[in-house]
Amino acid sequence: MEERRFVNVQFGGCLDASSGDETLAVMPCSAEAGDYQVWYTIQSDLHGGPMQIINKATGYCLEGYRPLVLQEPCYGASNPTQQWNPVPGDGGAVSYENYAYPGRMTQRGASPWTIGLVTDPLDARGLWAR
């Protein structure tokens, strides 16, 4: 199990689960955010297969629910909407593809704080660094 922050390459903010509901945001990275910006990744198998991404504060998993990415109670490897495939990108950044719905976890939409699944060509909005 690996503990980390997800920093969006385009906007420089951290993936944040402090909204009080199932939605996510990219907020300024800060120590004050506490564990709402800290995530665990758990590999589903020993051979580099898909992973679950779990928030340390809420204990909830990232779930692809097109067109959104939400945080929901974890259901284990049996739920493909909570399985993510890391795909290496430029400069060591990574994009995350969902196993149930086509698309990558991306900061999208009219509001730059909305996290969703997109199938558009990959750009910095869909890349995450540590």
C-alpha positions in Angstrom: 0.0 0.0 0.0 1.4 3.4 -1.1 0.4 6.7 0.5 0.6 9.8 -1.7 -1.0 13.0 -2.9 -2.4 13.4 -6.5 -1.2 16.8 -7.9 -2.8 17.9 -11.1 -0.1 18.9 -13.6 -2.1 21.7 -15.3 -3.5 23.4 -12.2 -1.0 22.4 -9.5 -3.6 21.6 -6.9 -4.2 18.4 -5.0 -7.0 16.0 -5.3 -9.2 16.7 -2.3 -12.0 14.8 -0.6 -13.2 17.3 2.0 -16.4 18.4 0.2 -18.6 16.6 2.7 -20.4 14.6 0.0 -19.3 12.2 -2.8 -17.8 14.9 -5.1 -14.1 15.7 -5.4 -12.1 18.8 -6.1 -8.6 20.0 -6.9 -7.7 22.4 -4.2 -4.5 24.2 -3.2 -2.1 21.6 -1.7 -1.7 22.4 2.0 -0.9 20.8 5.3 -4.1 22.3 6.7 -6.1 20.0 4.4 -4.8 17.1 6.4 -5.6 13.6 5.3 -8.4 14.8 2.9 -5.5 15.2 0.3 -3.8 11.9 1.2 -4.6 8.8 -0.8 -3.6 5.1 -0.6 -3.2 3.0 -3.7 -3.7 -0.7 -3.4 -2.7 -2.9 -6.3 -5.4 -5.6 -7.1 -2.8 -8.2 -7.9 0.9 -8.7 -7.6 1.5 -8.3 -11.4 0.9 -4.6 -11.7 -2.9 -4.9 -12.5 -5.5 -2.3 -11.7 -5.5 -0.5 -8.4 -8.0 1.0 -5.9 -7.4 4.6 -4.8 -8.6 5.3 -1.2 -8.8 8.6 0.7 -7.0 8.4 4.1 -9.5 10.7 5.9 -12.8 9.3 4.5 -11.8 5.7 3.8 -13.7 5.9 0.5 -12.6 4.8 -2.9 -12.4 6.8 -6.1 -15.2 5.5 -8.3 -15.7 6.2 -12.0 -19.3 7.1 -12.7 -19.3 8.7 -16.1 -19.0 11.6 -16.5 -17.8 12.0 -12.9 -15.3 10.6 -10.6 -16.8 10.3 -7.1 -15.8 8.9 -3.7 -17.9 6.0 -2.5 -17.6 3.2 0.0 -15.0 0.7 -1.1 -16.2 -2.6 -2.6 -12.9 -4.3 -3.3 -11.5 -5.7 -6.6 -15.0 -7.1 -7.6 -16.2 -3.6 -8.5 -14.6 -2.4 -11.8 -15.8 1.2 -11.3 -13.3 1.4 -8.5 -10.4 -0.1 -10.4 -7.9 2.2 -12.1 -5.1 1.5 -14.5 -2.0 3.9 -14.1 -0.7 4.9 -17.5 2.7 6.7 -17.6 2.7 10.2 -19.1 5.2 12.9 -19.7 7.8 13.9 -17.1 7.0 11.1 -14.7 3.3 12.2 -14.4 0.6 9.5 -14.7 -2.9 9.3 -16.0 -5.5 7.0 -14.5 -7.9 5.0 -16.7 -11.1 3.6 -15.2 -11.8 -0.1 -15.8 -15.6 0.1 -16.0 -16.1 3.3 -18.1 -13.9 4.5 -20.9 -12.0 7.6 -19.7 -9.3 9.0 -17.6 -9.6 10.9 -14.3 -9.3 14.5 -15.4 -9.9 18.0 -14.0 -12.6 19.1 -16.5 -15.6 21.2 -17.4 -16.5 24.8 -17.0 -15.3 24.7 -13.4 -11.6 23.7 -13.1 -12.5 22.1 -9.8 -14.7 19.4 -11.3 -13.2 15.9 -11.5 -14.5 13.7 -14.2 -13.9 10.9 -16.7 -13.0 12.1 -20.2 -12.0 10.4 -23.4 -10.6 13.5 -25.1 -7.0 13.4 -26.2 -4.7 13.4 -23.1 -3.5 16.8 -21.9 -2.1 18.2 -18.6 -5.6 18.3 -17.0 -5.5 14.5 -17.0 -2.0 14.0 -15.7 -1.2 13.6 -12.0 2.2 14.0 -10.3 3.2 13.2 -6.7 
